[in-house]
Amino acid sequence: MMWTYVLKLIVLLPLVCGLMIGSLYLWRKLETRMPGAAATRTIAVRETMMISPGVKLAVVEFEGRRLLVSVARTGVTLVDKGGVVSASDDFVPAPAPTPSFRDALASLTKGSRA
């Protein structure tokens, strides 16, 4: 009876501690992606694009302006200063609704019935 308790303690205690540490690590990593957190920030990276294995272009929004910067191993270089960001720049049209599986299947089988 005592050995089963000790065995469960030896197995489950590290498992629970590992789950706690893992959840804290994930919370820290995903905290910046949570909704509401971006509204309080004064700087935002809008888009990035890899140019070569060591060079990346990034569009950074800061104080209502967009800046194009080059990020490399040697440092960060300002490439271009964009215009003032207006409220209409953030508008992203909703994607067209995709047809349901039933509708797609019906359209595919409609042509083969003839």
LUMDOPA-846790 format. One record per atom (N, C-alpha, C): residue number from 1; chain; atom name; x, y, z negated. Coordinates in steps of 0.05 Angstrom, whole numbers, plus 5000, padded with zeros to 4 digits. Layout:
<r resi="NUM" chain="A" name="CA" X="X" Y="Y" Z="Z"/>
...
//
This chain:
<r resi="1" chain="A" name="N" X="5017" Y="4976" Z="5000"/>
<r resi="1" chain="A" name="CA" X="5000" Y="5000" Z="5000"/>
<r resi="1" chain="A" name="C" X="5017" Y="5025" Z="5000"/>
<r resi="2" chain="A" name="N" X="5037" Y="5026" Z="4983"/>
<r resi="2" chain="A" name="CA" X="5055" Y="5049" Z="4982"/>
<r resi="2" chain="A" name="C" X="5072" Y="5052" Z="5007"/>
<r resi="3" chain="A" name="N" X="5079" Y="5029" Z="5019"/>
<r resi="3" chain="A" name="CA" X="5096" Y="5030" Z="5043"/>
<r resi="3" chain="A" name="C" X="5081" Y="5042" Z="5067"/>
<r resi="4" chain="A" name="N" X="5056" Y="5036" Z="5069"/>
<r resi="4" chain="A" name="CA" X="5040" Y="5047" Z="5091"/>
<r resi="4" chain="A" name="C" X="5037" Y="5077" Z="5089"/>
<r resi="5" chain="A" name="N" X="5034" Y="5087" Z="5064"/>
<r resi="5" chain="A" name="CA" X="5033" Y="5116" Z="5060"/>
<r resi="5" chain="A" name="C" X="5059" Y="5129" Z="5068"/>
<r resi="6" chain="A" name="N" X="5081" Y="5117" Z="5060"/>
<r resi="6" chain="A" name="CA" X="5108" Y="5128" Z="5066"/>
<r resi="6" chain="A" name="C" X="5112" Y="5127" Z="5097"/>
<r resi="7" chain="A" name="N" X="5104" Y="5105" Z="5109"/>
<r resi="7" chain="A" name="CA" X="5108" Y="5103" Z="5138"/>
<r resi="7" chain="A" name="C" X="5091" Y="5124" Z="5153"/>
<r resi="8" chain="A" name="N" X="5066" Y="5127" Z="5144"/>
<r resi="8" chain="A" name="CA" X="5049" Y="5148" Z="5157"/>
<r resi="8" chain="A" name="C" X="5061" Y="5176" Z="5153"/>
<r resi="9" chain="A" name="N" X="5072" Y="5181" Z="5129"/>
<r resi="9" chain="A" name="CA" X="5084" Y="5207" Z="5123"/>
<r resi="9" chain="A" name="C" X="5108" Y="5212" Z="5141"/>
<r resi="10" chain="A" name="N" X="5125" Y="5191" Z="5145"/>
<r resi="10" chain="A" name="CA" X="5149" Y="5194" Z="5161"/>
<r resi="10" chain="A" name="C" X="5142" Y="5198" Z="5190"/>
<r resi="11" chain="A" name="N" X="5120" Y="5186" Z="5200"/>
<r resi="11" chain="A" name="CA" X="5113" Y="5189" Z="5228"/>
<r resi="11" chain="A" name="C" X="5096" Y="5215" Z="5232"/>
<r resi="12" chain="A" name="N" X="5077" Y="5220" Z="5216"/>
<r resi="12" chain="A" name="CA" X="5059" Y="5242" Z="5221"/>
<r resi="12" chain="A" name="C" X="5069" Y="5270" Z="5213"/>
<r resi="13" chain="A" name="N" X="5086" Y="5272" Z="5193"/>
<r resi="13" chain="A" name="CA" X="5097" Y="5298" Z="5185"/>
<r resi="13" chain="A" name="C" X="5113" Y="5311" Z="5207"/>
<r resi="14" chain="A" name="N" X="5132" Y="5297" Z="5220"/>
<r resi="14" chain="A" name="CA" X="5146" Y="5310" Z="5242"/>
<r resi="14" chain="A" name="C" X="5128" Y="5317" Z="5266"/>
<r resi="15" chain="A" name="N" X="5108" Y="5300" Z="5270"/>
<r resi="15" chain="A" name="CA" X="5089" Y="5304" Z="5292"/>
<r resi="15" chain="A" name="C" X="5073" Y="5330" Z="5287"/>
<r resi="16" chain="A" name="N" X="5063" Y="5334" Z="5263"/>
<r resi="16" chain="A" name="CA" X="5048" Y="5358" Z="5257"/>
<r resi="16" chain="A" name="C" X="5066" Y="5383" Z="5258"/>
<r resi="17" chain="A" name="N" X="5090" Y="5381" Z="5247"/>
<r resi="17" chain="A" name="CA" X="5108" Y="5403" Z="5248"/>
<r resi="17" chain="A" name="C" X="5116" Y="5410" Z="5277"/>
<r resi="18" chain="A" name="N" X="5120" Y="5390" Z="5294"/>
<r resi="18" chain="A" name="CA" X="5126" Y="5395" Z="5322"/>
<r resi="18" chain="A" name="C" X="5103" Y="5408" Z="5336"/>
<r resi="19" chain="A" name="N" X="5078" Y="5400" Z="5330"/>
<r resi="19" chain="A" name="CA" X="5055" Y="5413" Z="5342"/>
<r resi="19" chain="A" name="C" X="5052" Y="5442" Z="5333"/>
<r resi="20" chain="A" name="N" X="5058" Y="5448" Z="5308"/>
<r resi="20" chain="A" name="CA" X="5057" Y="5475" Z="5299"/>
<r resi="20" chain="A" name="C" X="5078" Y="5493" Z="5313"/>
<r resi="21" chain="A" name="N" X="5102" Y="5483" Z="5315"/>
<r resi="21" chain="A" name="CA" X="5123" Y="5498" Z="5328"/>
<r resi="21" chain="A" name="C" X="5117" Y="5502" Z="5357"/>
<r resi="22" chain="A" name="N" X="5107" Y="5481" Z="5370"/>
<r resi="22" chain="A" name="CA" X="5100" Y="5483" Z="5398"/>
<r resi="22" chain="A" name="C" X="5077" Y="5503" Z="5404"/>
<r resi="23" chain="A" name="N" X="5057" Y="5503" Z="5386"/>
<r resi="23" chain="A" name="CA" X="5035" Y="5522" Z="5390"/>
<r resi="23" chain="A" name="C" X="5044" Y="5550" Z="5385"/>
<r resi="24" chain="A" name="N" X="5062" Y="5555" Z="5366"/>
<r resi="24" chain="A" name="CA" X="5072" Y="5582" Z="5362"/>
<r resi="24" chain="A" name="C" X="5089" Y="5591" Z="5386"/>
<r resi="25" chain="A" name="N" X="5105" Y="5573" Z="5397"/>
<r resi="25" chain="A" name="CA" X="5121" Y="5580" Z="5421"/>
<r resi="25" chain="A" name="C" X="5103" Y="5587" Z="5444"/>
<r resi="26" chain="A" name="N" X="5082" Y="5571" Z="5449"/>
<r resi="26" chain="A" name="CA" X="5064" Y="5576" Z="5471"/>
<r resi="26" chain="A" name="C" X="5049" Y="5603" Z="5467"/>
<r resi="27" chain="A" name="N" X="5041" Y="5608" Z="5442"/>
<r resi="27" chain="A" name="CA" X="5027" Y="5633" Z="5435"/>
<r resi="27" chain="A" name="C" X="5045" Y="5657" Z="5443"/>
<r resi="28" chain="A" name="N" X="5070" Y="5655" Z="5436"/>
<r resi="28" chain="A" name="CA" X="5089" Y="5677" Z="5442"/>
<r resi="28" chain="A" name="C" X="5092" Y="5681" Z="5472"/>
<r resi="29" chain="A" name="N" X="5094" Y="5659" Z="5487"/>
<r resi="29" chain="A" name="CA" X="5097" Y="5661" Z="5516"/>
<r resi="29" chain="A" name="C" X="5072" Y="5671" Z="5530"/>
<r resi="30" chain="A" name="N" X="5049" Y="5663" Z="5521"/>
<r resi="30" chain="A" name="CA" X="5024" Y="5670" Z="5535"/>
<r resi="30" chain="A" name="C" X="5011" Y="5695" Z="5523"/>
<r resi="31" chain="A" name="N" X="5022" Y="5707" Z="5503"/>
<r resi="31" chain="A" name="CA" X="5010" Y="5730" Z="5490"/>
<r resi="31" chain="A" name="C" X="5008" Y="5754" Z="5509"/>
<r resi="32" chain="A" name="N" X="5028" Y="5757" Z="5527"/>
<r resi="32" chain="A" name="CA" X="5028" Y="5780" Z="5545"/>
<r resi="32" chain="A" name="C" X="5007" Y="5777" Z="5567"/>
<r resi="33" chain="A" name="N" X="4998" Y="5753" Z="5572"/>
<r resi="33" chain="A" name="CA" X="4978" Y="5748" Z="5594"/>
<r resi="33" chain="A" name="C" X="4949" Y="5750" Z="5584"/>
<r resi="34" chain="A" name="N" X="4945" Y="5754" Z="5558"/>
<r resi="34" chain="A" name="CA" X="4918" Y="5755" Z="5548"/>
<r resi="34" chain="A" name="C" X="4905" Y="5781" Z="5556"/>
<r resi="35" chain="A" name="N" X="4878" Y="5780" Z="5561"/>
<r resi="35" chain="A" name="CA" X="4864" Y="5804" Z="5569"/>
<r resi="35" chain="A" name="C" X="4864" Y="5825" Z="5547"/>
<r resi="36" chain="A" name="N" X="4866" Y="5850" Z="5554"/>
<r resi="36" chain="A" name="CA" X="4865" Y="5872" Z="5535"/>
<r resi="36" chain="A" name="C" X="4893" Y="5881" Z="5527"/>
<r resi="37" chain="A" name="N" X="4913" Y="5865" Z="5530"/>
<r resi="37" chain="A" name="CA" X="4940" Y="5873" Z="5522"/>
<r resi="37" chain="A" name="C" X="4952" Y="5892" Z="5542"/>
<r resi="38" chain="A" name="N" X="4945" Y="5890" Z="5568"/>
<r resi="38" chain="A" name="CA" X="4957" Y="5907" Z="5588"/>
<r resi="38" chain="A" name="C" X="4948" Y="5936" Z="5587"/>
<r resi="39" chain="A" name="N" X="4925" Y="5941" Z="5575"/>
<r resi="39" chain="A" name="CA" X="4915" Y="5968" Z="5574"/>
<r resi="39" chain="A" name="C" X="4932" Y="5986" Z="5556"/>
<r resi="40" chain="A" name="N" X="4946" Y="5975" Z="5537"/>
<r resi="40" chain="A" name="CA" X="4962" Y="5992" Z="5519"/>
<r resi="40" chain="A" name="C" X="4990" Y="5996" Z="5529"/>
<r resi="41" chain="A" name="N" X="4998" Y="5983" Z="5550"/>
<r resi="41" chain="A" name="CA" X="5025" Y="5986" Z="5561"/>
<r resi="41" chain="A" name="C" X="5027" Y="6009" Z="5580"/>
<r resi="42" chain="A" name="N" X="5051" Y="6022" Z="5580"/>
<r resi="42" chain="A" name="CA" X="5055" Y="6044" Z="5598"/>
<r resi="42" chain="A" name="C" X="5069" Y="6036" Z="5624"/>
<r resi="43" chain="A" name="N" X="5079" Y="6011" Z="5625"/>
<r resi="43" chain="A" name="CA" X="5093" Y="6001" Z="5648"/>
<r resi="43" chain="A" name="C" X="5081" Y="5974" Z="5655"/>
<r resi="44" chain="A" name="N" X="5079" Y="5969" Z="5682"/>
<r resi="44" chain="A" name="CA" X="5068" Y="5944" Z="5691"/>
<r resi="44" chain="A" name="C" X="5082" Y="5936" Z="5717"/>
<r resi="45" chain="A" name="N" X="5089" Y="5910" Z="5719"/>
<r resi="45" chain="A" name="CA" X="5100" Y="5899" Z="5743"/>
<r resi="45" chain="A" name="C" X="5077" Y="5890" Z="5760"/>
<r resi="46" chain="A" name="N" X="5072" Y="5903" Z="5783"/>
<r resi="46" chain="A" name="CA" X="5049" Y="5896" Z="5800"/>
<r resi="46" chain="A" name="C" X="5055" Y="5873" Z="5818"/>
<r resi="47" chain="A" name="N" X="5079" Y="5871" Z="5830"/>
<r resi="47" chain="A" name="CA" X="5085" Y="5850" Z="5849"/>
<r resi="47" chain="A" name="C" X="5115" Y="5846" Z="5850"/>
<r resi="48" chain="A" name="N" X="5123" Y="5821" Z="5855"/>
<r resi="48" chain="A" name="CA" X="5151" Y="5814" Z="5858"/>
<r resi="48" chain="A" name="C" X="5154" Y="5797" Z="5883"/>
<r resi="49" chain="A" name="N" X="5178" Y="5799" Z="5896"/>
<r resi="49" chain="A" name="CA" X="5183" Y="5783" Z="5919"/>
<r resi="49" chain="A" name="C" X="5213" Y="5776" Z="5920"/>
<r resi="50" chain="A" name="N" X="5219" Y="5750" Z="5924"/>
<r resi="50" chain="A" name="CA" X="5247" Y="5742" Z="5926"/>
<r resi="50" chain="A" name="C" X="5257" Y="5749" Z="5954"/>
<r resi="51" chain="A" name="N" X="5280" Y="5762" Z="5955"/>
<r resi="51" chain="A" name="CA" X="5293" Y="5769" Z="5980"/>
<r resi="51" chain="A" name="C" X="5315" Y="5748" Z="5987"/>
<r resi="52" chain="A" name="N" X="5330" Y="5741" Z="5967"/>
<r resi="52" chain="A" name="CA" X="5351" Y="5720" Z="5969"/>
<r resi="52" chain="A" name="C" X="5353" Y="5707" Z="5942"/>
<r resi="53" chain="A" name="N" X="5369" Y="5686" Z="5939"/>
<r resi="53" chain="A" name="CA" X="5370" Y="5672" Z="5913"/>
<r resi="53" chain="A" name="C" X="5379" Y="5690" Z="5890"/>
<r resi="54" chain="A" name="N" X="5393" Y="5712" Z="5895"/>
<r resi="54" chain="A" name="CA" X="5401" Y="5729" Z="5873"/>
<r resi="54" chain="A" name="C" X="5388" Y="5756" Z="5872"/>
<r resi="55" chain="A" name="N" X="5370" Y="5762" Z="5891"/>
<r resi="55" chain="A" name="CA" X="5358" Y="5789" Z="5893"/>
<r resi="55" chain="A" name="C" X="5328" Y="5787" Z="5895"/>
<r resi="56" chain="A" name="N" X="5315" Y="5804" Z="5880"/>
<r resi="56" chain="A" name="CA" X="5286" Y="5805" Z="5879"/>
<r resi="56" chain="A" name="C" X="5277" Y="5834" Z="5881"/>
<r resi="57" chain="A" name="N" X="5255" Y="5839" Z="5897"/>
<r resi="57" chain="A" name="CA" X="5243" Y="5865" Z="5898"/>
<r resi="57" chain="A" name="C" X="5219" Y="5865" Z="5879"/>
<r resi="58" chain="A" name="N" X="5214" Y="5887" Z="5865"/>
<r resi="58" chain="A" name="CA" X="5192" Y="5889" Z="5847"/>
<r resi="58" chain="A" name="C" X="5178" Y="5916" Z="5850"/>
<r resi="59" chain="A" name="N" X="5152" Y="5916" Z="5849"/>
<r resi="59" chain="A" name="CA" X="5137" Y="5941" Z="5849"/>
<r resi="59" chain="A" name="C" X="5129" Y="5946" Z="5820"/>
<r resi="60" chain="A" name="N" X="5138" Y="5968" Z="5809"/>
<r resi="60" chain="A" name="CA" X="5134" Y="5974" Z="5780"/>
<r resi="60" chain="A" name="C" X="5117" Y="5999" Z="5779"/>
<r resi="61" chain="A" name="N" X="5096" Y="5998" Z="5763"/>
<r resi="61" chain="A" name="CA" X="5079" Y="6022" Z="5759"/>
<r resi="61" chain="A" name="C" X="5086" Y="6034" Z="5732"/>
<r resi="62" chain="A" name="N" X="5093" Y="6060" Z="5733"/>
<r resi="62" chain="A" name="CA" X="5101" Y="6074" Z="5709"/>
<r resi="62" chain="A" name="C" X="5091" Y="6103" Z="5710"/>
<r resi="63" chain="A" name="N" X="5076" Y="6111" Z="5689"/>
<r resi="63" chain="A" name="CA" X="5065" Y="6138" Z="5687"/>
<r resi="63" chain="A" name="C" X="5050" Y="6147" Z="5713"/>
<r resi="64" chain="A" name="N" X="5034" Y="6129" Z="5724"/>
<r resi="64" chain="A" name="CA" X="5017" Y="6136" Z="5747"/>
<r resi="64" chain="A" name="C" X="5032" Y="6136" Z="5773"/>
<r resi="65" chain="A" name="N" X="5056" Y="6126" Z="5774"/>
<r resi="65" chain="A" name="CA" X="5071" Y="6125" Z="5799"/>
<r resi="65" chain="A" name="C" X="5081" Y="6097" Z="5804"/>
<r resi="66" chain="A" name="N" X="5084" Y="6090" Z="5829"/>
<r resi="66" chain="A" name="CA" X="5094" Y="6064" Z="5836"/>
<r resi="66" chain="A" name="C" X="5123" Y="6067" Z="5845"/>
<r resi="67" chain="A" name="N" X="5140" Y="6049" Z="5834"/>
<r resi="67" chain="A" name="CA" X="5168" Y="6049" Z="5841"/>
<r resi="67" chain="A" name="C" X="5176" Y="6022" Z="5852"/>
<r resi="68" chain="A" name="N" X="5192" Y="6022" Z="5874"/>
<r resi="68" chain="A" name="CA" X="5202" Y="5998" Z="5886"/>
<r resi="68" chain="A" name="C" X="5231" Y="5995" Z="5876"/>
<r resi="69" chain="A" name="N" X="5236" Y="5973" Z="5862"/>
<r resi="69" chain="A" name="CA" X="5263" Y="5969" Z="5851"/>
<r resi="69" chain="A" name="C" X="5274" Y="5942" Z="5861"/>
<r resi="70" chain="A" name="N" X="5300" Y="5941" Z="5863"/>
<r resi="70" chain="A" name="CA" X="5314" Y="5917" Z="5871"/>
<r resi="70" chain="A" name="C" X="5328" Y="5906" Z="5845"/>
<r resi="71" chain="A" name="N" X="5322" Y="5881" Z="5839"/>
<r resi="71" chain="A" name="CA" X="5334" Y="5868" Z="5815"/>
<r resi="71" chain="A" name="C" X="5353" Y="5847" Z="5824"/>
<r resi="72" chain="A" name="N" X="5378" Y="5850" Z="5816"/>
<r resi="72" chain="A" name="CA" X="5399" Y="5831" Z="5823"/>
<r resi="72" chain="A" name="C" X="5415" Y="5824" Z="5798"/>
<r resi="73" chain="A" name="N" X="5434" Y="5807" Z="5801"/>
<r resi="73" chain="A" name="CA" X="5451" Y="5799" Z="5779"/>
<r resi="73" chain="A" name="C" X="5468" Y="5823" Z="5769"/>
<r resi="74" chain="A" name="N" X="5474" Y="5841" Z="5787"/>
<r resi="74" chain="A" name="CA" X="5490" Y="5864" Z="5780"/>
<r resi="74" chain="A" name="C" X="5475" Y="5886" Z="5766"/>
<r resi="75" chain="A" name="N" X="5448" Y="5886" Z="5769"/>
<r resi="75" chain="A" name="CA" X="5432" Y="5907" Z="5756"/>
<r resi="75" chain="A" name="C" X="5407" Y="5913" Z="5771"/>
<r resi="76" chain="A" name="N" X="5394" Y="5935" Z="5764"/>
<r resi="76" chain="A" name="CA" X="5369" Y="5944" Z="5776"/>
<r resi="76" chain="A" name="C" X="5374" Y="5970" Z="5791"/>
<r resi="77" chain="A" name="N" X="5365" Y="5971" Z="5816"/>
<r resi="77" chain="A" name="CA" X="5369" Y="5994" Z="5833"/>
<r resi="77" chain="A" name="C" X="5342" Y="6005" Z="5843"/>
<r resi="78" chain="A" name="N" X="5338" Y="6031" Z="5841"/>
<r resi="78" chain="A" name="CA" X="5314" Y="6043" Z="5851"/>
<r resi="78" chain="A" name="C" X="5316" Y="6045" Z="5882"/>
<r resi="79" chain="A" name="N" X="5296" Y="6033" Z="5896"/>
<r resi="79" chain="A" name="CA" X="5297" Y="6033" Z="5925"/>
<r resi="79" chain="A" name="C" X="5280" Y="6055" Z="5936"/>
<r resi="80" chain="A" name="N" X="5255" Y="6059" Z="5925"/>
<r resi="80" chain="A" name="CA" X="5237" Y="6079" Z="5935"/>
<r resi="80" chain="A" name="C" X="5218" Y="6087" Z="5914"/>
<r resi="81" chain="A" name="N" X="5209" Y="6113" Z="5914"/>
<r resi="81" chain="A" name="CA" X="5189" Y="6123" Z="5896"/>
<r resi="81" chain="A" name="C" X="5163" Y="6124" Z="5912"/>
<r resi="82" chain="A" name="N" X="5143" Y="6110" Z="5902"/>
<r resi="82" chain="A" name="CA" X="5117" Y="6111" Z="5916"/>
<r resi="82" chain="A" name="C" X="5101" Y="6135" Z="5907"/>
<r resi="83" chain="A" name="N" X="5077" Y="6137" Z="5918"/>
<r resi="83" chain="A" name="CA" X="5059" Y="6159" Z="5912"/>
<r resi="83" chain="A" name="C" X="5045" Y="6155" Z="5885"/>
<r resi="84" chain="A" name="N" X="5028" Y="6174" Z="5879"/>
<r resi="84" chain="A" name="CA" X="5012" Y="6172" Z="5854"/>
<r resi="84" chain="A" name="C" X="4991" Y="6151" Z="5858"/>
<r resi="85" chain="A" name="N" X="4986" Y="6135" Z="5837"/>
<r resi="85" chain="A" name="CA" X="4967" Y="6113" Z="5838"/>
<r resi="85" chain="A" name="C" X="4939" Y="6125" Z="5832"/>
<r resi="86" chain="A" name="N" X="4920" Y="6119" Z="5849"/>
<r resi="86" chain="A" name="CA" X="4892" Y="6128" Z="5844"/>
<r resi="86" chain="A" name="C" X="4876" Y="6104" Z="5834"/>
<r resi="87" chain="A" name="N" X="4852" Y="6110" Z="5825"/>
<r resi="87" chain="A" name="CA" X="4835" Y="6088" Z="5814"/>
<r resi="87" chain="A" name="C" X="4827" Y="6069" Z="5836"/>
<r resi="88" chain="A" name="N" X="4825" Y="6078" Z="5862"/>
<r resi="88" chain="A" name="CA" X="4816" Y="6061" Z="5883"/>
<r resi="88" chain="A" name="C" X="4838" Y="6041" Z="5891"/>
<r resi="89" chain="A" name="N" X="4863" Y="6046" Z="5883"/>
<r resi="89" chain="A" name="CA" X="4885" Y="6027" Z="5890"/>
<r resi="89" chain="A" name="C" X="4882" Y="6001" Z="5876"/>
<r resi="90" chain="A" name="N" X="4869" Y="6001" Z="5853"/>
<r resi="90" chain="A" name="CA" X="4867" Y="5977" Z="5837"/>
<r resi="90" chain="A" name="C" X="4843" Y="5960" Z="5845"/>
<r resi="91" chain="A" name="N" X="4827" Y="5970" Z="5864"/>
<r resi="91" chain="A" name="CA" X="4803" Y="5955" Z="5873"/>
<r resi="91" chain="A" name="C" X="4812" Y="5931" Z="5890"/>
<r resi="92" chain="A" name="N" X="4803" Y="5908" Z="5882"/>
<r resi="92" chain="A" name="CA" X="4808" Y="5883" Z="5897"/>
<r resi="92" chain="A" name="C" X="4781" Y="5871" Z="5904"/>
<r resi="93" chain="A" name="N" X="4775" Y="5869" Z="5930"/>
<r resi="93" chain="A" name="CA" X="4749" Y="5858" Z="5937"/>
<r resi="93" chain="A" name="C" X="4747" Y="5829" Z="5929"/>
<r resi="94" chain="A" name="N" X="4723" Y="5821" Z="5922"/>
<r resi="94" chain="A" name="CA" X="4718" Y="5794" Z="5913"/>
<r resi="94" chain="A" name="C" X="4720" Y="5775" Z="5937"/>
<r resi="95" chain="A" name="N" X="4732" Y="5752" Z="5933"/>
<r resi="95" chain="A" name="CA" X="4734" Y="5733" Z="5955"/>
<r resi="95" chain="A" name="C" X="4707" Y="5723" Z="5963"/>
<r resi="96" chain="A" name="N" X="4705" Y="5716" Z="5989"/>
<r resi="96" chain="A" name="CA" X="4680" Y="5704" Z="5998"/>
<r resi="96" chain="A" name="C" X="4674" Y="5678" Z="5984"/>
<r resi="97" chain="A" name="N" X="4649" Y="5674" Z="5976"/>
<r resi="97" chain="A" name="CA" X="4643" Y="5649" Z="5962"/>
<r resi="97" chain="A" name="C" X="4648" Y="5625" Z="5980"/>
<r resi="98" chain="A" name="N" X="4660" Y="5605" Z="5968"/>
<r resi="98" chain="A" name="CA" X="4665" Y="5580" Z="5984"/>
<r resi="98" chain="A" name="C" X="4640" Y="5563" Z="5984"/>
<r resi="99" chain="A" name="N" X="4634" Y="5550" Z="6006"/>
<r resi="99" chain="A" name="CA" X="4610" Y="5534" Z="6007"/>
<r resi="99" chain="A" name="C" X="4612" Y="5510" Z="5988"/>
<r resi="100" chain="A" name="N" X="4590" Y="5501" Z="5977"/>
<r resi="100" chain="A" name="CA" X="4591" Y="5478" Z="5960"/>
<r resi="100" chain="A" name="C" X="4597" Y="5453" Z="5976"/>
<r resi="101" chain="A" name="N" X="4604" Y="5432" Z="5962"/>
<r resi="101" chain="A" name="CA" X="4611" Y="5407" Z="5975"/>
<r resi="101" chain="A" name="C" X="4588" Y="5397" Z="5992"/>
<r resi="102" chain="A" name="N" X="4563" Y="5400" Z="5981"/>
<r resi="102" chain="A" name="CA" X="4540" Y="5390" Z="5995"/>
<r resi="102" chain="A" name="C" X="4536" Y="5406" Z="6022"/>
<r resi="103" chain="A" name="N" X="4540" Y="5432" Z="6021"/>
<r resi="103" chain="A" name="CA" X="4537" Y="5448" Z="6046"/>
<r resi="103" chain="A" name="C" X="4559" Y="5442" Z="6066"/>
<r resi="104" chain="A" name="N" X="4583" Y="5438" Z="6057"/>
<r resi="104" chain="A" name="CA" X="4605" Y="5431" Z="6075"/>
<r resi="104" chain="A" name="C" X="4600" Y="5404" Z="6088"/>
<r resi="105" chain="A" name="N" X="4591" Y="5385" Z="6072"/>
<r resi="105" chain="A" name="CA" X="4586" Y="5358" Z="6082"/>
<r resi="105" chain="A" name="C" X="4563" Y="5359" Z="6102"/>
<r resi="106" chain="A" name="N" X="4542" Y="5375" Z="6096"/>
<r resi="106" chain="A" name="CA" X="4519" Y="5377" Z="6114"/>
<r resi="106" chain="A" name="C" X="4527" Y="5389" Z="6140"/>
<r resi="107" chain="A" name="N" X="4545" Y="5409" Z="6140"/>
<r resi="107" chain="A" name="CA" X="4553" Y="5422" Z="6165"/>
<r resi="107" chain="A" name="C" X="4570" Y="5403" Z="6181"/>
<r resi="108" chain="A" name="N" X="4586" Y="5386" Z="6168"/>
<r resi="108" chain="A" name="CA" X="4603" Y="5367" Z="6183"/>
<r resi="108" chain="A" name="C" X="4586" Y="5345" Z="6195"/>
<r resi="109" chain="A" name="N" X="4566" Y="5335" Z="6180"/>
<r resi="109" chain="A" name="CA" X="4550" Y="5313" Z="6190"/>
<r resi="109" chain="A" name="C" X="4529" Y="5322" Z="6210"/>
<r resi="110" chain="A" name="N" X="4522" Y="5348" Z="6210"/>
<r resi="110" chain="A" name="CA" X="4501" Y="5358" Z="6228"/>
<r resi="110" chain="A" name="C" X="4510" Y="5355" Z="6257"/>
<r resi="111" chain="A" name="N" X="4535" Y="5360" Z="6262"/>
<r resi="111" chain="A" name="CA" X="4545" Y="5357" Z="6290"/>
<r resi="111" chain="A" name="C" X="4548" Y="5329" Z="6299"/>
<r resi="112" chain="A" name="N" X="4552" Y="5310" Z="6281"/>
<r resi="112" chain="A" name="CA" X="4556" Y="5282" Z="6289"/>
<r resi="112" chain="A" name="C" X="4529" Y="5267" Z="6293"/>
<r resi="113" chain="A" name="N" X="4506" Y="5278" Z="6285"/>
<r resi="113" chain="A" name="CA" X="4481" Y="5265" Z="6288"/>
<r resi="113" chain="A" name="C" X="4471" Y="5265" Z="6317"/>
<r resi="114" chain="A" name="N" X="4480" Y="5284" Z="6333"/>
<r resi="114" chain="A" name="CA" X="4469" Y="5287" Z="6360"/>
<r resi="114" chain="A" name="C" X="4477" Y="5265" Z="6378"/>
//
